[in-house]
Amino acid sequence: MSESPFTDLDRPPLSEAALNRALVRPGGLWSGVTVVDRAGSTNADLAERAKSGEREGAVLIAETQLAGRGRLGRVWNAPPRSGLTFSVLLRPDVPQLRQGWLPLLFGVAAASAVRRVAGVDVRLKWPNDLLVGERKLAGILAERVETGAVVVGMGLNVSLRADELPVGTATSIAIELGDRAKSDSAKSDRAEHEEPAEGGEGQPGSMDERAHGTDRDPLIRAILREIESHYRDWQSAGGDADACGLRAAYQASSATIGREVRVELPGDRILTGTATGVDAEGHLQVGGRTLSAGDVVHVRPAS
């Protein structure tokens, strides 16, 4: 018997009907939103639907993902309804050489939505991670499917507690808002003898703010709307990331550009150097070389 979605009242289920009413409209990108209690991998399941002729704009959200995959075969797991685990089906009408921008576009859109809805300062690690500081908040995986489709998936940590994180280098929106609340409280305590602190609902760091920031419904709506906006602009520009402003937006949100990095390349090769930018195809530029793939590690400055 599957776990009731109402056993953890702090983690309510998403409403498929409400999301379809909010996001599916004539002429819009999103053709339908499906919410399932559990899935092996939303990317794999949606890829099968793509092979059967599923329309562009299908969205699949799993409340629990049992066999989530990240880049390089990494596992992505989280407690039920503690995050947003979803995939979207796209059929981009742009040259294949430019389709490498899709995971970066997805990252720009998601980071913008999380900043706006949750108030968390999210940055992008090339090619597919969302970071807060140096801690991973979300991962993105884009996979090409036969028939020209691309499935792009995301796993975003929303309400995970510290003891639920899969690795010590991860974080969640709830943890970041909790840390900020503690910092605000400490600042208020230090200033208390100088100026009375104003309380009440809606003040920075309040329980009301944290509840809003970890509500998955407005988060997924905002993310999908941002993706649609960026995707429409990118397609209209024929996949030209400069013409639609995507490259500038990505570089402005990047946590990698300007950093010393170590890049683990295929064949057990290592490249170190300064990341200076991304090129017209979304490839990372490091030390005079252009990289289309690689596992990037941000090198901490020497103390």
Helices and strands as residue ranges (DSSP letters): H 16-23, E 32-39, H 42-51, E 58-65, E 68-69, G 71-73, E 75-76, E 83-90, G 96-101, H 102-118, E 123-125, E 129-132, E 135-145, E 149-157, G 162-164, H 173-191, H 207-213, H 216-236, H 246-253, E 260-265, E 269-278, E 284-286, E 289-291, E 295-298
